[in-house]
Amino acid sequence: MKATKLRPSGAFPVRLILGADQFFKVMRHSAELAKLAHRKAYNEGVAKGLRGVELSAHVARAAQALRTNDSALRAQALVAVMLLTWSPWSRFESQPVGQRPERIDNERLLDASRWRSVSEIPNTPFRSFSDVMTAIAAAQCYVSVPSTAFRFTRLTSRRFAGAFNELLSWAPLLVALSSIVGLALTGNGWLLLGIPAALLGFLAGAAPLSLLQPVLYSAANDPAVSLPLRVMARISLLAYTPLAKAFLVPAIFAWMLFTELPSAAWVVASYMLSFHAIRAFCARGAIALRNAAKRSEAFFLFAFSNGLCALRDKNGRFLTEPQREA
């Protein structure tokens, strides 16, 4: 049995991705809190019969006070962020996972867990791990993991898969270095723009959620916002549609290639390579962790104890409340 330490990866790219993940969560929490406070203050002002300038002044004062003093609103904003950053339901969740030899001794996993069986978990609707697997197979629930599931990829992946994951995590840095090499070989200084493009792709790939999208959505649907701004917000939201995400940047890259703009094409390619490498790294970590939790009760208990997984139904309701992340 391979002796693998039960600690998260400390590799430099992983720490950077984790830092970006936490930054975006904090910022999104602030945005959600501001949105909830504005909505509550606006409704209170309307209920009092305020209009125009008086309503705007009331919303400004009350929203600031609510963001600072209303603990219930802060908790509501935190729950909203958590629901967005834990993996959602998909039709593949109820499919069985093939058994593979464990890399880690089950006793070591149980020693690092708070409980030694599913029945010991407080407030769980399941009596055993077998009941959990039966419910998953019947599509009654699924194993959900947080956006930070990539931290324990080395515990859940084989040697070749782990090496590939390491390559993905280092991809933005390699792309940035390639821009410097390209400058040395061609003397084209425009290629250095690939460095900030790779950094931007890294940040966009590591972000578990968008900061701008909820602002645009709120502006588009808030009656307190002027009509021209609401229209502009709705137009801007088109960039977040699946079609735009899938084809907009590749289309720009293809156009630059066919119009003989190699430097600009390299900048766009730097962004795409970094973005998709980090997204693939995080996605592979989440898939590997979910599969490991479904193969072994010991690993499920270890992951659940360390805030790495929880059980949710298809409507997003948590059947087992997530523990604090390790």
Secondary structure, DSSP 8 states (H G I E B T S, - for coil): -----SS----HHHHHHHHHHHHHHHHHHHHHHHHHHHHHHHHHHHHTT--HHHHHHHHHHHHHHHHHH-HHHHHHHHHHHHHHHB----TTTTS-------SS-HHHHHHTSS-SSGGGSTT-S-SSHHHHHHHHHTTS-EEE-BTTGGGGHHHHS-HHHHHHHHHHHHHHHHHHHHHHHHHHHH--GGGGGHHHHHHHHHHHHH-SS-SHHHHHHHHHH-TTS-HHHHHHHHHHHGGGSHHHHHHHHHHHHHHHHHTT-HHHHHHHHHHHHHHHHHHHHHHHHHHHHHHHHHH-HHHHHHHHHTTS-EEE-TTS-BSS------
